[in-house]
Amino acid sequence: MEHGVVRVYYGEGRGKSTAALGDAIRAACEGQNAIITQFLKKKEGEEEVEFLNRLEPEIMRFRFAKMEDCFDNLSENERREESVNLVNGFHYGKKVVSTGESTFVVFDEILGLVDQGLISVEMIQNLIDSKPEETTLIFTGRTLTDEIRNLADEVYHITSEK
């Protein structure tokens, strides 16, 4: 697996987070520690959480959405509260990258934070600029802006055909 790249998985189809998790598993097999930061995700079932927890300490997962429901279904007040959690999560992930705490960091559904106006493309650019050369970043989400596309080394469009 190539190290130090910025990879994006995007599209309306299912499988973006799964592809990112597969990359994290591959990185862990190579002796790297991987950190997965999740945004805008509906709370998983107990079985999924228990399984992901078994991957620790090689793969650590941090979920920054606190609400049970997905962001789009929240009331205005809940969205404001959740927005603070999500932006704090972005800053946590940026700190992990800039300090070199992990050489493989997944920002799952971060493209949705840009779509929602919670973070800017400039913040993504600063995140990329702060990463050590050997650090790989994975971004996932439904839509991809041209600006972020230009920042990425690899872009994969995940779609469902049927």
KOLPA-771687 format. One record per atom (N, C-alpha, C): atom name; z, x, y; residue number from 1; residue in one letter. Coordinates in steps of 0.001 Angstrom, whole numbers, plus 500000, padded with zeros to 6 digits. Atoms other than C-alpha are relative to their C-alpha. Layout:
PT;atome;w;u;v;num;residu
PT;CA;Z;X;Y;NUM;A
...
***
This chain:
PT;atome;w;u;v;num;residu
PT;N;500000;500850;498825;1;M
PT;CA;500000;500000;500000;1;M
PT;C;500000;500896;501240;1;M
PT;N;500087;499224;498765;2;E
PT;CA;499098;501308;503432;2;E
PT;C;501254;499779;500855;2;E
PT;N;498795;500064;499176;3;H
PT;CA;502077;502094;505662;3;H
PT;C;499636;500047;501481;3;H
PT;N;500146;499913;498561;4;G
PT;CA;502413;501605;509397;4;G
PT;C;498973;499072;500600;4;G
PT;N;501008;500924;499484;5;V
PT;CA;500027;498696;509821;5;V
PT;C;500653;498744;500575;5;V
PT;N;499627;501327;499528;6;V
PT;CA;500267;495401;511659;6;V
PT;C;499040;499037;499303;6;V
PT;N;500791;500913;500818;7;R
PT;CA;499080;492677;509271;7;R
PT;C;500352;498564;500381;7;R
PT;N;499801;501408;499647;8;V
PT;CA;498616;488981;510077;8;V
PT;C;499439;499122;498893;8;V
PT;N;500449;501080;500873;9;Y
PT;CA;498414;486053;507669;9;Y
PT;C;500096;498712;500812;9;Y
PT;N;499956;501231;499215;10;Y
PT;CA;497427;482847;509447;10;Y
PT;C;499090;498948;499383;10;Y
PT;N;500839;501108;500432;11;G
PT;CA;495879;479449;508815;11;G
PT;C;500824;498769;499714;11;G
PT;N;499345;501280;500263;12;E
PT;CA;496656;475849;508073;12;E
PT;C;500452;499885;498551;12;E
PT;N;499698;500105;501420;13;G
PT;CA;496845;476410;504342;13;G
PT;C;501364;500559;499635;13;G
PT;N;498752;499456;500546;14;R
PT;CA;499861;477201;502208;14;R
PT;C;499716;501403;499501;14;R
PT;N;500161;498690;500604;15;G
PT;CA;500460;480749;501044;15;G
PT;C;500214;501183;500923;15;G
PT;N;499806;498891;499046;16;K
PT;CA;501021;482789;504207;16;K
PT;C;501334;500700;499753;16;K
PT;N;498676;499425;500248;17;S
PT;CA;504730;483288;503623;17;S
PT;C;500066;500622;498610;17;S
PT;N;500030;499473;501361;18;T
PT;CA;504096;483815;499916;18;T
PT;C;499296;501358;499974;18;T
PT;N;500704;498717;499923;19;A
PT;CA;501585;486581;500697;19;A
PT;C;500893;501062;500639;19;A
PT;N;499098;499059;499330;20;A
PT;CA;504084;488206;503068;20;A
PT;C;501138;500421;499071;20;A
PT;N;498943;499680;500961;21;L
PT;CA;506826;487995;500417;21;L
PT;C;499474;500940;498921;21;L
PT;N;500615;499103;500980;22;G
PT;CA;504465;489590;497903;22;G
PT;C;499878;501417;500538;22;G
PT;N;500072;498676;499374;23;D
PT;CA;503883;492455;500339;23;D
PT;C;501381;500638;500075;23;D
PT;N;498632;499478;499924;24;A
PT;CA;507651;492814;500785;24;A
PT;C;500459;500486;498623;24;A
PT;N;499651;499584;501357;25;I
PT;CA;508124;492977;497011;25;I
PT;C;499286;501305;499661;25;I
PT;N;500744;498766;500259;26;R
PT;CA;505402;495615;496766;26;R
PT;C;500639;501169;500745;26;R
PT;N;499348;498945;499213;27;A
PT;CA;507093;497631;499549;27;A
PT;C;501319;500412;499331;27;A
PT;N;498729;499690;500669;28;A
PT;CA;510454;497364;497743;28;A
PT;C;499750;500802;498723;28;A
PT;N;500346;499247;501212;29;C
PT;CA;508789;498608;494541;29;C
PT;C;499675;501457;500324;29;C
PT;N;500321;498642;499546;30;E
PT;CA;507686;501668;496538;30;E
PT;C;501217;500701;500598;30;E
PT;N;498775;499371;499519;31;G
PT;CA;511286;502346;497563;31;G
PT;C;500363;499695;501444;31;G
PT;N;499675;500388;498630;32;Q
PT;CA;511205;500807;501034;32;Q
PT;C;500985;498837;499973;32;Q
PT;N;499222;501224;499852;33;N
PT;CA;513759;498301;502227;33;N
PT;C;499212;499090;500930;33;N
PT;N;500773;500969;499227;34;A
PT;CA;512125;495168;503572;34;A
PT;C;500940;498967;500602;34;A
PT;N;499236;501053;499329;35;I
PT;CA;513511;492685;506057;35;I
PT;C;499033;498878;500352;35;I
PT;N;500792;501184;499692;36;I
PT;CA;512144;489167;506352;36;I
PT;C;500776;499181;501015;36;I
PT;N;499406;500863;498981;37;T
PT;CA;512918;487276;509542;37;T
PT;C;499179;498715;500018;37;T
PT;N;500696;501285;500077;38;Q
PT;CA;512065;483578;509337;38;Q
PT;C;500286;499145;501223;38;Q
PT;N;499925;500876;498833;39;F
PT;CA;511359;481234;512235;39;F
PT;C;499313;498683;499670;39;F
PT;N;500687;501292;500064;40;L
PT;CA;510438;477544;512464;40;L
PT;C;499813;499466;498584;40;L
PT;N;500123;500442;501377;41;K
PT;CA;510952;476988;508746;41;K
PT;C;501019;498903;499716;41;K
PT;N;499068;501014;500479;42;K
PT;CA;512459;473879;507222;42;K
PT;C;500940;500664;499007;42;K
PT;N;499014;499396;500883;43;K
PT;CA;515616;474723;505309;43;K
PT;C;499545;499859;498542;43;K
PT;N;500440;499977;501395;44;E
PT;CA;514820;475721;501720;44;E
PT;C;501007;499301;499102;44;E
PT;N;499106;500532;501008;45;G
PT;CA;516265;474222;498592;45;G
PT;C;500906;501099;499477;45;G
PT;N;499018;499043;500522;46;E
PT;CA;519253;475885;496932;46;E
PT;C;499388;500986;499014;46;E
PT;N;500593;499117;501004;47;E
PT;CA;517138;477281;494076;47;E
PT;C;499237;501136;500662;47;E
PT;N;500778;498976;499303;48;E
PT;CA;514819;479139;496464;48;E
PT;C;500914;501000;500697;48;E
PT;N;499047;499115;499313;49;V
PT;CA;517726;480525;498497;49;V
PT;C;500668;500930;498999;49;V
PT;N;499332;499184;501021;50;E
PT;CA;519519;481708;495352;50;E
PT;C;499072;501076;499459;50;E
PT;N;500944;499011;500517;51;F
PT;CA;516381;483427;494081;51;F
PT;C;499777;501108;501025;51;F
PT;N;500238;498993;498967;52;L
PT;CA;515671;485189;497378;52;L
PT;C;501221;500898;500192;52;L
PT;N;498782;499199;499874;53;N
PT;CA;519296;486325;497563;53;N
PT;C;500107;501047;498895;53;N
PT;N;499963;499029;501106;54;R
PT;CA;518845;488079;494203;54;R
PT;C;499147;501226;500291;54;R
PT;N;500856;498861;499642;55;L
PT;CA;516267;490365;495843;55;L
PT;C;500728;501022;500875;55;L
PT;N;499224;499091;499151;56;E
PT;CA;518963;491925;498037;56;E
PT;C;500581;501127;499149;56;E
PT;N;500143;499573;498609;57;P
PT;CA;519574;494669;499083;57;P
PT;C;498601;500523;500347;57;P
PT;N;501327;499462;499706;58;E
PT;CA;515938;495796;498734;58;E
PT;C;499215;499130;500973;58;E
PT;N;500673;500943;499099;59;I
PT;CA;514655;492668;500477;59;I
PT;C;501071;499091;500588;59;I
PT;N;499006;500812;499291;60;M
PT;CA;516932;491086;503057;60;M
PT;C;499255;498920;500787;60;M
PT;N;500628;501119;499309;61;R
PT;CA;516078;487663;504495;61;R
PT;C;500977;499426;501016;61;R
PT;N;499198;500594;498936;62;F
PT;CA;517349;486288;507779;62;F
PT;C;499242;498797;500541;62;F
PT;N;500593;501246;499501;63;R
PT;CA;516649;482699;508802;63;R
PT;C;500662;499668;501320;63;R
PT;N;499430;500202;498676;64;F
PT;CA;517086;481990;512496;64;F
PT;C;499993;498552;500459;64;F
PT;N;499920;501425;499694;65;A
PT;CA;516431;478257;512589;65;A
PT;C;501297;499476;499386;65;A
PT;N;498723;500515;500485;66;K
PT;CA;519792;476503;512257;66;K
PT;C;499929;498528;499607;66;K
PT;N;500126;501428;500268;67;M
PT;CA;518616;472894;512132;67;M
PT;C;499431;499775;498597;67;M
PT;N;500495;500355;501325;68;E
PT;CA;517873;471165;508834;68;E
PT;C;498501;499719;500008;68;E
PT;N;501390;500437;499924;69;D
PT;CA;514497;469825;509979;69;D
PT;C;499142;501058;500685;69;D
PT;N;500883;499046;499329;70;C
PT;CA;511439;471716;511192;70;C
PT;C;499958;499717;501501;70;C
PT;N;499934;500014;498534;71;F
PT;CA;511105;472422;514924;71;F
PT;C;499259;498807;500603;71;F
PT;N;500818;501080;499433;72;D
PT;CA;508353;469836;515569;72;D
PT;C;500673;498636;499911;72;D
PT;N;499349;501296;500191;73;N
PT;CA;510618;467013;514353;73;N
PT;C;501332;499869;500742;73;N
PT;N;498706;500021;499314;74;L
PT;CA;513623;467873;516552;74;L
PT;C;499929;499235;501318;74;L
PT;N;499916;500631;498683;75;S
PT;CA;514792;465961;519617;75;S
PT;C;499909;501083;501076;75;S
PT;N;500119;499033;498896;76;E
PT;CA;514416;467623;523021;76;E
PT;C;501248;500884;500104;76;E
PT;N;498753;499225;499947;77;N
PT;CA;518094;468659;523073;77;N
PT;C;500109;500976;498830;77;N
PT;N;499953;499129;501175;78;E
PT;CA;517888;470041;519535;78;E
PT;C;499002;501152;500140;78;E
PT;N;501001;498942;499784;79;R
PT;CA;514729;471958;520466;79;R
PT;C;500521;501079;500939;79;R
PT;N;499445;499008;499058;80;R
PT;CA;516473;473607;523416;80;R
PT;C;501009;500903;499296;80;R
PT;N;498989;499234;500737;81;E
PT;CA;519376;474662;521207;81;E
PT;C;499337;500922;498968;81;E
PT;N;500687;499217;501023;82;E
PT;CA;517074;475825;518414;82;E
PT;C;499181;501127;500623;82;E
PT;N;500788;498966;499315;83;S
PT;CA;514905;477759;520895;83;S
PT;C;500818;501253;500248;83;S
PT;N;499109;498856;499771;84;V
PT;CA;517867;479974;521766;84;V
PT;C;500176;500782;498693;84;V
PT;N;499838;499347;501305;85;N
PT;CA;518433;480697;518052;85;N
PT;C;498750;500790;499623;85;N
PT;N;501259;499367;500399;86;L
PT;CA;514764;481527;517497;86;L
PT;C;499700;501236;500836;86;L
PT;N;500234;498840;499131;87;V
PT;CA;514458;483840;520497;87;V
PT;C;500994;501110;499659;87;V
PT;N;499023;499000;500445;88;N
PT;CA;517677;485596;519444;88;N
PT;C;499534;500679;498714;88;N
PT;N;500533;499446;501237;89;G
PT;CA;516091;486055;516026;89;G
PT;C;498873;500985;500250;89;G
PT;N;501068;499061;499640;90;F
PT;CA;513039;487651;517588;90;F
PT;C;500597;501313;500500;90;F
PT;N;499378;498781;499464;91;H
PT;CA;515256;490085;519479;91;H
PT;C;500692;500798;498892;91;H
PT;N;499413;499309;501143;92;Y
PT;CA;517132;490877;516266;92;Y
PT;C;498911;500783;499254;92;Y
PT;N;501098;499345;500705;93;G
PT;CA;513838;491652;514527;93;G
PT;C;499449;501182;500769;93;G
PT;N;500495;498890;499180;94;K
PT;CA;512694;493802;517423;94;K
PT;C;500958;501185;499923;94;K
PT;N;499010;498925;500107;95;K
PT;CA;515941;495789;517229;95;K
PT;C;499875;500705;498653;95;K
PT;N;500187;499418;501334;96;V
PT;CA;515445;496312;513476;96;V
PT;C;498805;500955;500014;96;V
PT;N;501218;499184;499944;97;V
PT;CA;511960;497665;514205;97;V
PT;C;500221;501251;500851;97;V
PT;N;499904;498874;499060;98;S
PT;CA;512771;499856;517207;98;S
PT;C;501010;501056;499556;98;S
PT;N;498999;499032;500471;99;T
PT;CA;515817;501466;515549;99;T
PT;C;499594;500654;498680;99;T
PT;N;500427;499444;501282;100;G
PT;CA;513908;502169;512334;100;G
PT;C;500890;499588;498843;100;G
PT;N;499102;500488;501057;101;E
PT;CA;516472;500203;510301;101;E
PT;C;499230;499645;498728;101;E
PT;N;500858;500319;501135;102;S
PT;CA;513604;499083;508074;102;S
PT;C;498580;500436;500336;102;S
PT;N;501384;499591;499794;103;T
PT;CA;510077;500372;507599;103;T
PT;C;499016;498912;499590;103;T
PT;N;500846;501130;500380;104;F
PT;CA;508773;496985;506467;104;F
PT;C;500674;498723;500488;104;F
PT;N;499362;501175;499403;105;V
PT;CA;509502;493887;508557;105;V
PT;C;498988;498855;500076;105;V
PT;N;500794;501222;499961;106;V
PT;CA;508089;490393;508094;106;V
PT;C;500561;499098;501094;106;V
PT;N;499652;500994;498984;107;F
PT;CA;508130;488012;511057;107;F
PT;C;499295;498707;499588;107;F
PT;N;500583;501189;500609;108;D
PT;CA;507506;484759;509168;108;D
PT;C;499999;498841;500995;108;D
PT;N;500238;501087;499038;109;E
PT;CA;506074;482012;511420;109;E
PT;C;500210;500429;501452;109;E
PT;N;499852;499543;498610;110;I
PT;CA;506308;484181;514543;110;I
PT;C;498861;499497;500880;110;I
PT;N;501116;500502;499196;111;L
PT;CA;502886;482972;515640;111;L
PT;C;500326;498618;500566;111;L
PT;N;499551;501301;499500;112;G
PT;CA;504492;479540;515982;112;G
PT;C;500891;500127;501227;112;G
PT;N;499181;499786;498799;113;L
PT;CA;506962;480976;518509;113;L
PT;C;499116;500194;501221;113;L
PT;N;500960;499841;498897;114;V
PT;CA;503982;481993;520632;114;V
PT;C;499402;498641;500331;114;V
PT;N;500570;501343;499789;115;D
PT;CA;502401;478526;520155;115;D
PT;C;500953;499095;500775;115;D
PT;N;498995;500852;499361;116;Q
PT;CA;505658;476860;521264;116;Q
PT;C;500399;500519;501383;116;Q
PT;N;499658;499419;498703;117;G
PT;CA;505896;479116;524327;117;G
PT;C;501384;500633;500037;117;G
PT;N;498661;499418;500044;118;L
PT;CA;509197;480604;523148;118;L
PT;C;499963;501505;500215;118;L
PT;N;500223;498586;499712;119;I
PT;CA;507879;484170;523206;119;I
PT;C;498557;500161;500452;119;I
PT;N;501340;499768;499455;120;S
PT;CA;504817;485687;524851;120;S
PT;C;499249;501038;499178;120;S
PT;N;500818;498969;500631;121;V
PT;CA;501944;487802;523619;121;V
PT;C;500490;501379;500447;121;V
PT;N;499474;498724;499498;122;E
PT;CA;503406;490563;525816;122;E
PT;C;501233;500441;499209;122;E
PT;N;498830;499665;500815;123;M
PT;CA;506635;490390;523795;123;M
PT;C;499564;500519;498631;123;M
PT;N;500556;499517;501266;124;I
PT;CA;504588;490811;520610;124;I
PT;C;499457;501419;500206;124;I
PT;N;500540;498668;499692;125;Q
PT;CA;502797;493776;522225;125;Q
PT;C;501132;501023;500108;125;Q
PT;N;498853;499101;499871;126;N
PT;CA;506154;495343;523145;126;N
PT;C;500638;500294;498645;126;N
PT;N;499479;499816;501357;127;L
PT;CA;507380;494809;519576;127;L
PT;C;499150;501028;499252;127;L
PT;N;500907;499080;500685;128;I
PT;CA;504321;496590;518195;128;I
PT;C;500124;501407;500587;128;I
PT;N;499883;498696;499339;129;D
PT;CA;504644;499380;520762;129;D
PT;C;501304;500709;499648;129;D
PT;N;498694;499406;500291;130;S
PT;CA;508301;499906;519782;130;S
PT;C;500131;500483;498558;130;S
PT;N;499849;499679;501420;131;K
PT;CA;507611;500388;516077;131;K
PT;C;499693;501465;499731;131;K
PT;N;500331;498654;500453;132;P
PT;CA;507782;503830;514502;132;P
PT;C;498661;499974;499249;132;P
PT;N;501344;499932;500567;133;E
PT;CA;504410;504969;513181;133;E
PT;C;499931;499534;498554;133;E
PT;N;500029;500333;501429;134;E
PT;CA;505339;504470;509501;134;E
PT;C;500408;498554;499702;134;E
PT;N;499515;501362;500207;135;T
PT;CA;506666;500923;509996;135;T
PT;C;498857;499001;499919;135;T
PT;N;500966;501079;500174;136;T
PT;CA;504620;498000;508726;136;T
PT;C;500603;498705;500517;136;T
PT;N;499592;501314;499502;137;L
PT;CA;504844;494650;510503;137;L
PT;C;499061;498954;499422;137;L
PT;N;500776;501138;500499;138;I
PT;CA;503710;491368;508965;138;I
PT;C;500330;498805;500875;138;I
PT;N;499833;501215;499201;139;F
PT;CA;503180;488303;511172;139;F
PT;C;499322;498852;499256;139;F
PT;N;500627;501184;500582;140;T
PT;CA;502533;484804;509821;140;T
PT;C;500066;498852;500995;140;T
PT;N;500007;501205;499188;141;G
PT;CA;501746;481458;511395;141;G
PT;C;498722;499220;499812;141;G
PT;N;501170;500873;500164;142;R
PT;CA;499246;478656;511663;142;R
PT;C;498819;500416;500858;142;R
PT;N;501103;499670;499098;143;T
PT;CA;497223;479735;514684;143;T
PT;C;500151;501417;500514;143;T
PT;N;500034;498611;499560;144;L
PT;CA;496205;483163;515899;144;L
PT;C;499233;500091;501305;144;L
PT;N;500684;499803;498723;145;T
PT;CA;495397;483995;519513;145;T
PT;C;499104;501239;499906;145;T
PT;N;500882;498831;499967;146;D
PT;CA;492592;486442;520279;146;D
PT;C;500775;501252;500393;146;D
PT;N;499221;498838;499561;147;E
PT;CA;495134;488704;521996;147;E
PT;C;500775;500616;498831;147;E
PT;N;499248;499480;501143;148;I
PT;CA;497291;489001;518871;148;I
PT;C;499034;500520;498937;148;I
PT;N;501021;499512;500936;149;R
PT;CA;494175;489349;516690;149;R
PT;C;499611;501435;500362;149;R
PT;N;500391;498659;499552;150;N
PT;CA;493227;492386;518780;150;N
PT;C;501106;501035;499801;150;N
PT;N;498876;499085;500217;151;L
PT;CA;496700;493903;518307;151;L
PT;C;500168;500373;498529;151;L
PT;N;499799;499819;501443;152;A
PT;CA;496545;493614;514506;152;A
PT;C;499025;501017;499424;152;A
PT;N;500880;499107;500764;153;D
PT;CA;495147;496198;512111;153;D
PT;C;499254;499227;498915;153;D
PT;N;500578;500810;501074;154;E
PT;CA;494494;493614;509383;154;E
PT;C;500305;498534;500277;154;E
PT;N;499831;501441;499794;155;V
PT;CA;493954;489846;509660;155;V
PT;C;499460;499275;498776;155;V
PT;N;500385;500810;501146;156;Y
PT;CA;493856;487413;506744;156;Y
PT;C;500125;498539;500367;156;Y
PT;N;499995;501432;499706;157;H
PT;CA;492898;483768;507270;157;H
PT;C;500203;499259;498674;157;H
PT;N;499646;500713;501227;158;I
PT;CA;494582;481645;504581;158;I
PT;C;499629;498525;500185;158;I
PT;N;500417;501399;499907;159;T
PT;CA;492898;478288;504010;159;T
PT;C;500017;499374;498608;159;T
PT;N;500068;500753;501240;160;S
PT;CA;492925;475612;501378;160;S
PT;C;498599;499406;499894;160;S
PT;N;501318;500562;500183;161;E
PT;CA;489579;474614;499943;161;E
PT;C;500041;498613;499383;161;E
PT;N;499925;501299;500658;162;K
PT;CA;490784;471589;498042;162;K
PT;C;501411;499488;499989;162;K
***
